[in-house]
Amino acid sequence: GIFQATTILDENYHDNMTEQEGIELCVRAIQEAKRRAPGVGGFSMDVAIINKQGSREISQKEINAILVKNKNYLLQKEREISKQ
């Protein structure tokens, strides 16, 4: 799973990302790693922000919303590819 996660991070990270973009990228990278290697990381996902102000955990509700958004995006892309 680490290869898939680092590939997504390498391809999508950019300087000056917003905090939200960083959270979404992190979730996407973990999601892909878990998809490719189901035994990786168990069933849950923990994400935290660490910055100059301190640290905070991202709620499971927010993580789940990002997972749904990612799944919908992937389904749309699959439909577009199948139409070609």
N, C-alpha and C positions, 0 to 999 in steps of 0.2 A: 503494500500500500504506500510506502514512503515514496517510491518512484512516481506514482500518479499524483500524489499530493505536491511534491516539489515541482513537478512539471507544470501543474496548474499555477502554483505560486510564481514560478519563473516567467511564465507566459503572460500573466495578468497583473503582477505587481507593478506599480508605477509610483514615482515620487509624488508627494502632495496628495495622496489618497485621503479621502475623508475617513472618519472613524467608521461610519456605516459601510463604506466600500471595503474597508479592511475586515470588518466583521463578516460581511457577505463572502469575501474571498476566502477567509479562513474556513467558514462553514462549507463552502463548495469544495475546497481541497480535502477536508476531512470526509465529506460525503463521498467523493470519488474514490478515496483510498478504501473506505469501507465497502463500497460497491464492488471494487475489483478484488478485494481480499476480505470477504465477509467475517472472518474470524478476528479481524483487527478491531480492537477497541470496544468490543461488547456492543450493547444496544443503545447506550446513551452517548451524548456528546456534551462536553463542557467547553465553554469558550469564555475567556476573560480578557478584559482590556487592562493593560498596564501602561501607565504614562506618568508624567511628572506630577500629576495630581494624586496619584495613588493607583489603586486597582479596584475593579468591580467585575462581578460575574454577569454575563449576559443571561437573561431569563430564558427558561426553556420555551416559553411562549414565543419569544422573538426568534429563537433558533428554529422552532417548528415552522414559523411563518416563512423564514428564509428557505427551509427545506422544501416547502410546498411551492414557493416561487421558482426554485431551481428545477423541481420536477416538472412543473408546467412549461418552463422554457425548453427543457430537453424533449418533452413530448411534442411541442410545436416544431422543433428542429427535425425530429424524426419524421413527422408528417411532411415537411417540406422536402426532405431527401427522398421519401418514398414516392412523391409526385413526379420526380425527375425522370 
